[in-house]
Amino acid sequence: MKQMVLSALDMSCVGFLAQGVWSHPNDRSTQLNSLAYWTDYAKLLERGLFDMLFIADAIGVYDVYGGSKDAAVRGGVQMPMNDPWVAISGMAAVTSHLGFGITGNLIYEPPFLFARRMATLDHLTGGRVGWNIVTGILSSGARAMGRASIVPHDERYDMADEYLELMYRLWEGSWDEDAVRLDADAHIFADPAKVHVISHAGKYFRMEGMLPCMPSPQRTPLIMQAGASGRGKQFAAANAECVFVNGVSKAQVAASVSDIRRRAVEQGRGADNVKILAGTTIVVARTEAEAKEKEAEYRRFADPEAVLAHAAGGIGVDLSKYPLDEVLRYEATDANRTSMEMYTRNPARTYTPRQIAEEMAISARNLLIVGSAEQVADELASWMEETGVDGFNIARLIMPGSLEAFIDLVVPLLQERGLHKSAYRDGTLREKLFGAGPLLRSPHPAAAARTVA
């Protein structure tokens, strides 16, 4: 029986997906500036035998709604938002097995510095880090980083292809496996002939230098990606080891899973070399009635304007210009194309701003599961069986109550049914998820970069 991968989904911010719910009296997310908040978070997830904490990120502010930052700032829509990297070392220090998926925007990250930072974290965590590759959808982020506008959608993936090629060469090709000598008598730390300068002159990036870090436990961190467009899936099939999907329809998610696995096979990779996780929000209690009461309570704290500000920023269209009950129309933007398609070209239904504000108040585009522990466990098992996903990326509602309830009520049931592990596997994050060695193997392009070196 396949055991599910469990990842907690969050951001280093207050209002993540459930806009306005930060105002709930039991929510601790306003304490995000405290290191104890993050170390407690990590210890809680390790108690529940979660595979990783996946920290999303965005560069910029959601300023499309009303043509202003005001709604996002007023409602705490992923604002304030701290650097997602800084707390990782602290969380790693209080855990032994929990993995950390960190979001890095390759459009704005200088390749050399990014490669060094990620290699350092892979060392400090003992090989427990992954990189969620994003290219940015917020025009405000582009302006903040000195660009006139965001890079066009498909070109962002062209840049990503070249960036990954350079990353693989730095992580995999700078140091041979036997480069480090540590010969104190001869005063030879490393053999210069086995440490290589990487030269790259491409369309988007240029550099010449060696990675200054010794080879880390995984060399290349676990590669994660969430692009759902055709171009995004093509990129994921070639590179990603974990892919995140969204959807509230089993048929829709099953089709996405099948498409990603087919593309991976076409790239020469096995279908099982990609773990696919579904974005999920869970409200669980001891009985179904109690769970529904919880859901209704959370919805009372939801902020409709903040929900619409979040959605508008995601698709790049000012939803404040629409009457609340007017059906959204398709507009071509370079923001989130998958969300735009879902809102405007969904064959099953149409969307109005009012419906978005109501239906996505506490879960955004995630699957929402509400019920008793038995019902939640049944539903998760059903989604795995009927869609082919390997696990779930679970977003918190209130922190830490939502995850505590899941860990205390649902995890034991999943373990009884053989759907969740009873102990961690030793090794790096890659080894825990796939059971093979710590390094990427052929035919993944990272392995080719190591072989060439």
C-alpha positions as a printed Julia matrix, in Angstrom:
453×3 Matrix{Float64}:
   0.0    0.0     0.0
   1.35   3.41   -0.99
   1.95   5.75    1.92
   1.08   9.38    1.35
   3.54  12.24    1.35
   2.46  14.93    3.82
   3.69  18.49    3.39
   2.57  21.57    5.31
   1.98  24.57    3.06
   2.57  28.07    4.37
   4.21  31.42    3.77
   6.33  33.66    5.97
   3.37  36.01    6.28
   0.14  36.61    8.17
  -2.69  36.24    5.65
  -1.71  33.25    3.52
  -4.67  31.59    1.75
  -7.46  32.15    4.28
  -7.63  35.92    3.99
  -8.8   37.63    7.17
  -8.67  34.53    9.36
  -5.5   35.91   11.01
  -7.95  37.94   13.13
  -9.27  34.78   14.8
  -8.42  34.94   18.54
  -6.7   31.53   18.43
  -4.43  32.34   15.49
  -0.71  32.89   16.18
   0.38  33.9    12.69
   0.91  37.52   13.76
   3.86  36.18   15.8
   5.81  35.29   12.64
   8.62  37.68   13.59
   9.55  35.4    16.5
  11.98  32.54   15.89
  10.07  30.52   18.52
   7.02  30.64   16.24
   8.97  28.81   13.54
  10.81  26.36   15.8
   7.52  25.4    17.48
   6.03  24.98   14.0
   8.83  22.65   12.93
   8.62  20.54   16.1
   4.85  20.18   15.66
   5.24  18.93   12.08
   7.98  16.48   13.03
   5.71  15.14   15.78
   3.17  14.42   13.05
   5.84  12.79   10.85
   5.3   15.34    8.09
   7.77  15.02    5.24
   8.34  18.73    4.9
   7.29  22.28    5.5
   6.84  23.95    2.13
   7.22  27.73    2.41
   5.78  29.61   -0.54
   6.87  33.16   -1.34
   5.99  36.12   -3.52
   8.0   39.15   -4.55
   5.78  42.22   -4.49
   2.41  43.23   -3.12
  -1.09  42.39   -4.37
  -1.85  45.87   -5.71
  -4.09  45.1    -8.68
  -7.42  45.31   -6.82
  -8.57  48.93   -6.99
  -5.27  49.82   -8.63
  -3.71  50.19   -5.19
  -1.83  48.36   -2.45
  -4.43  49.53    0.09
  -6.73  46.49    0.19
  -3.78  44.1     0.56
  -2.1   46.15    3.27
  -5.36  46.77    5.12
  -6.35  43.11    5.01
  -2.92  41.56    5.56
  -3.01  39.8     2.17
   0.34  38.02    2.25
   1.6   41.24    3.8
   3.76  41.69    5.77
   5.94  38.95    4.33
   9.38  38.0     5.61
  12.24  36.29    3.81
  11.35  32.56    3.8
  15.0   31.46    4.0
  16.08  33.02    7.27
  14.25  30.76    9.73
  15.31  27.47    8.12
  18.51  26.97   10.12
  16.63  27.53   13.36
  13.97  25.01   12.43
  16.59  22.5    11.31
  18.36  22.83   14.66
  15.29  21.62   16.6
  14.39  18.77   14.23
  16.15  15.73   12.81
  14.02  14.61    9.87
  11.62  17.33    8.71
  12.37  18.6     5.21
  12.13  22.23    4.13
  10.88  23.31    0.72
  12.01  26.86    0.06
  10.72  29.1    -2.7
  13.28  30.95   -4.8
  12.43  33.24   -7.71
  15.01  32.66  -10.41
  14.12  35.87  -12.27
  15.45  37.96   -9.41
  18.1   35.7    -7.81
  21.69  36.01   -9.13
  22.61  32.41  -10.01
  25.99  32.33   -8.26
  24.68  33.7    -4.95
  21.6   31.51   -5.08
  23.65  28.36   -5.68
  25.88  29.2    -2.72
  22.97  29.94   -0.37
  21.15  26.73   -1.25
  24.3   24.61   -0.95
  24.97  26.14    2.47
  21.46  25.3     3.67
  21.78  21.78    2.34
  24.91  21.4     4.48
  23.37  22.95    7.6
  20.22  20.84    7.4
  22.0   17.61    6.61
  20.46  17.41    3.14
  16.88  18.29    4.07
  16.16  21.16    1.68
  14.25  21.46   -1.55
  13.84  24.33   -3.98
  10.4   25.37   -5.17
  11.13  27.06   -8.49
   9.02  30.12   -9.29
   9.31  32.9   -11.85
   6.92  35.47  -10.36
   3.45  36.69  -11.33
   3.26  40.11   -9.65
   4.02  43.25  -11.65
   4.66  45.05   -8.37
   7.49  42.6    -7.72
   9.03  43.32  -11.11
   8.96  47.06  -10.38
  10.45  46.49   -6.93
  13.31  44.59   -8.55
  14.0   47.35  -11.07
  12.08  45.97  -14.05
   9.41  47.81  -15.99
   7.11  44.77  -16.03
   7.07  41.04  -15.46
   8.72  38.85  -18.07
   6.17  37.33  -20.5
   4.84  33.96  -19.33
   6.52  31.53  -21.72
   9.77  33.49  -21.77
   9.96  33.09  -18.0
  10.22  29.35  -18.56
  12.86  29.85  -21.25
  14.85  31.71  -18.61
  14.16  28.92  -16.15
  15.53  26.3   -18.54
  18.81  28.19  -18.84
  18.97  28.97  -15.12
  18.56  25.29  -14.21
  21.29  24.3   -16.64
  23.63  26.71  -14.87
  22.53  25.58  -11.4
  23.18  21.93  -12.22
  26.65  22.76  -13.5
  27.47  24.71  -10.33
  26.07  22.19   -7.84
  27.1   19.03   -9.66
  30.13  20.01  -11.7
  32.24  22.4    -9.64
  33.66  19.76   -7.27
  34.55  16.18   -8.1
  33.52  13.61   -5.51
  37.12  13.09   -4.41
  38.23  16.73   -4.64
  38.39  17.27   -0.88
  41.62  15.76    0.51
  41.9   17.2     4.07
  45.56  16.22    4.08
  46.88  18.22    7.04
  50.44  16.93    6.74
  50.74  18.04    3.11
  48.67  21.21    3.71
  46.28  20.2     0.95
  42.65  20.9     1.73
  41.43  20.08   -1.79
  42.94  19.06   -5.1
  42.82  22.09   -7.44
  42.69  19.82  -10.47
  39.36  18.44   -9.23
  37.68  21.78   -8.55
  36.37  23.35  -11.73
  35.5   26.84  -12.89
  32.09  26.97  -14.52
  31.8   29.28  -17.52
  28.4   30.15  -18.9
  27.42  32.65  -21.57
  23.76  32.19  -22.48
  20.89  34.3   -23.68
  19.84  35.38  -20.19
  22.74  34.66  -17.84
  26.5   35.01  -17.89
  29.03  33.99  -15.26
  32.44  32.47  -14.69
  33.34  30.95  -11.35
  33.36  27.85   -9.18
  30.85  27.12   -6.49
  32.73  28.03   -3.29
  30.89  25.43   -1.18
  32.04  21.83   -0.85
  29.56  19.32   -2.29
  26.5   19.26   -0.02
  24.68  16.04    0.94
  22.27  16.26   -2.01
  24.38  18.54   -4.24
  21.25  19.6    -6.11
  18.41  20.19   -3.63
  15.12  18.39   -4.15
  13.53  20.15   -7.13
   9.9   21.25   -6.73
   7.59  23.15   -9.04
   3.94  24.15   -9.3
   3.44  25.44  -12.83
   0.15  24.17  -14.22
   0.2   25.69  -17.7
   1.36  23.59  -20.62
   4.75  25.3   -20.57
   4.94  24.89  -16.8
   4.21  21.17  -17.02
   6.87  20.77  -19.71
   9.42  22.4   -17.4
   8.3   20.29  -14.44
   8.45  17.06  -16.41
  12.07  17.72  -17.31
  13.27  18.85  -13.87
  10.88  18.5   -10.94
  10.88  15.71   -8.37
   7.81  17.1    -6.58
   4.98  18.83   -8.42
   2.15  20.64   -6.67
  -1.32  20.68   -8.23
  -4.53  22.46   -7.33
  -8.12  21.55   -8.03
 -11.42  20.72   -6.4
 -12.49  18.15   -9.01
 -11.08  14.64   -8.97
 -11.41  14.4   -12.73
  -9.49  17.66  -13.22
  -6.69  16.65  -10.84
  -6.48  13.12  -12.28
  -6.07  14.6   -15.76
  -3.27  16.89  -14.53
  -1.51  13.99  -12.79
  -1.73  11.82  -15.9
  -0.44  14.66  -18.1
   2.55  15.36  -15.85
   3.52  11.7   -15.64
   3.15  11.28  -19.41
   5.4   14.26  -20.02
   7.99  12.91  -17.55
   8.12   9.63  -19.46
   8.52  11.53  -22.73
  11.49  13.31  -21.16
  13.08   9.92  -20.49
  12.25   9.94  -16.8
  10.13   7.31  -15.11
   6.61   8.23  -14.07
   7.48   7.28  -10.48
  10.35   9.77  -10.4
   7.85  12.55   -9.76
   5.82  12.9    -6.56
   2.61  14.86   -7.1
   0.97  16.62   -4.15
  -2.49  18.17   -4.13
  -3.08  21.49   -2.39
  -5.52  20.86    0.46
  -7.16  22.75    3.31
  -8.6   20.61    6.11
 -11.08  21.39    8.88
 -11.33  18.41   11.21
 -12.94  17.74   14.57
 -14.15  14.73   16.54
 -17.54  14.8    14.81
 -18.8   16.07   11.47
 -21.07  18.56   13.24
 -18.17  20.02   15.21
 -16.09  20.3    12.04
 -18.87  22.19   10.25
 -19.19  24.52   13.22
 -15.45  25.18   12.97
 -15.74  25.91    9.26
 -18.6   28.35    9.83
 -16.57  30.05   12.57
 -13.55  30.49   10.3
 -15.74  31.88    7.54
 -17.06  34.55    9.93
 -13.51  35.89   10.19
 -12.88  35.83    6.44
 -12.43  39.2     4.72
 -14.21  39.34    1.3
 -12.26  42.35    0.06
  -8.97  40.68    1.0
 -10.01  37.49   -0.8
 -10.71  39.49   -3.96
  -7.45  41.43   -3.62
  -5.6   38.12   -3.45
  -7.45  36.71   -6.47
  -7.03  39.91   -8.5
  -3.29  39.99   -7.92
  -3.0   36.36   -8.94
  -4.69  36.78  -12.31
  -3.57  40.35  -12.97
  -7.11  41.73  -13.41
  -8.73  44.41  -11.22
 -11.83  42.64   -9.89
 -13.06  45.85   -8.23
 -14.19  47.01  -11.7
 -16.72  44.17  -11.86
 -20.17  44.34  -10.26
 -20.24  41.61   -7.61
 -22.59  39.39   -9.6
 -21.14  39.89  -13.09
 -19.47  36.89  -14.69
 -15.71  37.25  -15.16
 -14.4   37.45  -18.71
 -11.1   36.11  -19.98
  -8.29  38.65  -20.28
  -4.82  37.8   -21.53
  -2.21  38.66  -18.87
   1.24  37.39  -17.94
   0.14  36.56  -14.4
  -1.31  33.19  -13.32
  -2.74  31.73  -16.52
  -4.1   28.61  -14.84
  -6.21  30.64  -12.4
  -7.45  32.87  -15.23
  -8.51  29.82  -17.22
 -10.27  28.34  -14.18
 -12.24  31.52  -13.48
 -13.21  32.29  -17.08
 -12.99  29.2   -19.29
 -14.15  26.51  -16.93
 -16.56  24.26  -18.88
 -18.3   23.23  -15.66
 -19.24  26.71  -14.42
 -18.7   30.47  -14.41
 -17.42  32.73  -11.62
 -18.46  36.14  -10.32
 -16.53  38.23   -7.78
 -19.12  37.41   -5.13
 -18.69  33.67   -5.74
 -14.91  33.96   -5.55
 -15.15  35.87   -2.27
 -17.51  33.28   -0.77
 -16.14  30.01   -2.14
 -12.44  30.76   -1.81
 -12.62  32.56    1.52
 -10.74  29.97    3.55
  -9.08  27.72    0.99
  -8.36  29.78   -2.14
  -7.94  27.25   -5.0
  -7.18  24.35   -2.65
  -9.35  21.3    -2.17
 -11.36  21.89    1.04
 -12.14  18.86    3.22
 -14.41  19.29    6.26
 -15.43  16.46    8.56
 -14.61  14.04   11.33
 -11.23  12.34   11.46
 -12.71   9.25    9.81
 -14.28  11.29    7.04
 -11.08  13.24    6.38
  -9.01  10.04    6.28
 -11.53   8.45    3.92
 -11.46  11.47    1.62
  -7.68  11.66    1.49
  -7.49   7.95    0.67
 -10.15   8.39   -2.01
  -8.27  11.25   -3.65
  -5.07   9.23   -3.75
  -6.86   6.23   -5.24
  -8.92   8.11   -7.83
  -6.5   10.84   -8.95
  -3.08   9.21   -8.6
  -1.62  11.94   -6.37
   1.14  10.84   -4.0
   0.12  13.05   -1.12
  -1.05  16.45    0.01
   0.25  19.96    0.57
  -1.85  20.98    3.58
  -2.38  24.71    4.17
  -3.07  25.94    7.68
  -6.12  27.98    8.55
  -5.31  29.07   12.07
  -1.85  28.54   13.43
  -1.18  26.12   15.08
  -4.7   24.82   15.79
  -5.5   23.55   12.29
  -2.36  21.43   12.05
  -2.58  20.27   15.67
  -6.09  18.92   15.03
  -4.96  17.11   11.89
  -1.92  15.58   13.61
  -3.82  14.53   16.72
  -6.99  13.24   15.04
  -6.21  12.2    11.46
  -2.58  11.06   11.44
  -3.17   8.13   13.86
  -6.01   6.88   11.65
  -3.86   7.13    8.53
  -1.13   5.17   10.31
  -3.59   2.46   11.38
  -4.63   2.08    7.75
  -1.04   1.93    6.5
  -1.43   5.22    4.61
   1.12   7.16    6.64
   4.48   6.13    8.02
   5.01   5.31   11.69
   8.68   6.38   11.62
  10.94   8.44    9.43
  13.34   6.82    6.98
  16.96   7.84    7.49
  18.77  10.01    4.97
  18.31  13.21    3.02
  14.97  14.63    1.92
  15.45  12.97   -1.47
  16.18   9.61    0.17
  13.18   9.91    2.47
  10.82  10.53   -0.43
  12.29   8.22   -3.04
  14.36   5.66   -1.14
  17.35   5.88   -3.48
  20.64   7.65   -2.86
  21.07  11.33   -1.97
  22.06  12.42   -5.49
  19.98  12.8    -8.61
  20.52   9.94  -11.04
  20.39   9.62  -14.81
  18.4   10.51  -16.87
  17.81  13.64  -14.79
  19.83  16.5   -16.34
  21.57  17.21  -13.02
  23.24  13.79  -13.21
  24.51  14.61  -16.69
  26.13  17.79  -15.36
  27.97  15.74  -12.75
  29.06  13.12  -15.27
  30.44  15.71  -17.68
  32.49  17.27  -14.89
